[in-house]
Amino acid sequence: MGVIREHSRVVLLTALPDEGLAAGDIGTVVHGYRDGRAYEVEFVTLTGETVCVVTLEVGQIRPVHQRELASARELLAA
């Protein structure tokens, strides 16, 4: 996959129920660690409210693909 750059949009591959996140949620990389093996990712609502900032391993996220569409869902209770 290569190193994901800061400020890149990423897709969550695994649900994080403790954070109220589901696989497919979209976040923004705010920091990279250990030569691209982990990332600090911020998830926000569509109105810009931060839901959480979590450290994720590279296998838990992937870059957004060019032809993907975003969708909306109600935030799960954390």
TARA-V326833 format. One record per residue. N is the residue number from 1. RES is the residue in three letters. SS is DSSP state (A for helix, B for strand, O for the rest). PHI is phi as a letter, one per 40 degrees, with the letter a starting at -180 (none if undefined). Layout:
n	res	ss	phi
N	RES	SS	PHI
N	RES	SS	PHI
//
This chain:
n	res	ss	phi
1	MET	O	none
2	GLY	O	g
3	VAL	O	c
4	ILE	O	c
5	ARG	O	c
6	GLU	O	d
7	HIS	O	g
8	SER	O	c
9	ARG	B	c
10	VAL	B	b
11	VAL	B	b
12	LEU	B	c
13	LEU	O	c
14	THR	O	b
15	ALA	O	c
16	LEU	B	b
17	PRO	A	d
18	ASP	A	c
19	GLU	A	b
20	GLY	O	g
21	LEU	B	b
22	ALA	O	b
23	ALA	O	d
24	GLY	O	h
25	ASP	O	c
26	ILE	B	b
27	GLY	B	b
28	THR	B	b
29	VAL	B	c
30	VAL	B	b
31	HIS	B	a
32	GLY	B	b
33	TYR	B	b
34	ARG	A	f
35	ASP	A	f
36	GLY	A	g
37	ARG	O	c
38	ALA	B	a
39	TYR	B	a
40	GLU	B	c
41	VAL	B	b
42	GLU	B	b
43	PHE	B	b
44	VAL	B	b
45	THR	O	c
46	LEU	O	c
47	THR	O	c
48	GLY	O	g
49	GLU	O	c
50	THR	B	c
51	VAL	B	c
52	CYS	B	a
53	VAL	B	b
54	VAL	B	b
55	THR	B	c
56	LEU	B	b
57	GLU	B	c
58	VAL	A	d
59	GLY	A	c
60	GLN	A	c
61	ILE	B	b
62	ARG	B	a
63	PRO	B	c
64	VAL	O	c
65	HIS	O	c
66	GLN	O	d
67	ARG	O	b
68	GLU	O	c
69	LEU	O	b
70	ALA	O	c
71	SER	O	b
72	ALA	O	b
73	ARG	O	a
74	GLU	O	c
75	LEU	O	c
76	LEU	O	c
77	ALA	O	c
78	ALA	O	c
//
